[in-house]
């Protein structure tokens, strides 16, 4: 979704999405400034790499602890810049801090060399850093998105250039200051105020060894193409359109991509609550939010009524007020795009069960909206809806549910709701998704890998696999000095 990334022509500015006030603006770096930043990251890499993983990890842990100490300051900054509810902002600070502390503590162990079984001599797999990396991050989670890329890579020994979304520049500066205050040397982590159109030039630079992007499909295609042309590693997380599949209590089997699945109608109340949280978290502006609800006929009416009632309870208002339960979208452009998608569906015959418009309030608000009778000719059927809009589909049986779930070109997260764990695991094994949660909405934890397949991107962040995405997994093979020399093949 294009609202997932900042347009190339957008100014680098804090614009309060609740009031529309332009709070602060920053000039983009000159070509010379960018070159100096790349040079500093490249020059600082040898010394940073030469430190032990324990030393690097200690500094990353310290940044995590500082983040927790500055929780209120950072949370209010997130709410100001992207309209996040204040309690959600606090929760994001907690998660981001957890990630830094986790990798600072466990990263050295995860990066230890691994012996390989061989006949004669020894062989080990060594995890070494690559060098300078570029991160391109979105606005919807200004702290979490950054640290899940930067934290593990700093422990690994890479140096980081970070181009954040142009709509959250103060959050970007706050992260850079955290690492600086934690004692990370100059050049090891550098914030770049650059336009989207300048990203390609940075990747083209021979001193930059890889790039990671979380954002729109369009931006990911562009970055992946440039990285591939330069034979450089890239990791892409490009969003999703996660279905939430609901079954009745009969003995059915179901598979599909990105779903929440409930196998017992008696759990419907809990499932509706999970659906509500999965759709409305961060005002629906989350890549792994539940977006398409696929419901068997037996429970369809009850599910729609339950979700409608839950969604109708939210109240828009000032996101800094803890009593507010619906914040604005990140920008007027994001709200306009979402409304275009809703109007397209309604004009082509979709039924509006709830909402469908914008409340009579200042700010980038969109009403919580529930649509049914969505068909393949509608944008809402095939595009990611990045906001508080849910689509619900009635299906006759599990085969129809699977077929519908798999029509999405995306494959990010998923979840299975079921009383029978074996049955739930069987369904989970059939999902076309990078992540599947059972009996819980898709979420993120430091120790768990995060990423997708299909047009949701490739590669993983977090977990034991995320920390080695930008590692040189070097083989070191040793044989005795008097061992026979084998014929060289391969």
Order of alpha helices (4+ residues) and beta strands (2+ residues): beta-beta-alpha-alpha-alpha-alpha-beta-beta-beta-alpha-beta-alpha-beta-alpha-beta-alpha-beta-beta-beta-alpha-beta-alpha-alpha-beta-beta-alpha-beta-alpha-beta-beta-alpha-beta-beta-beta-alpha-beta
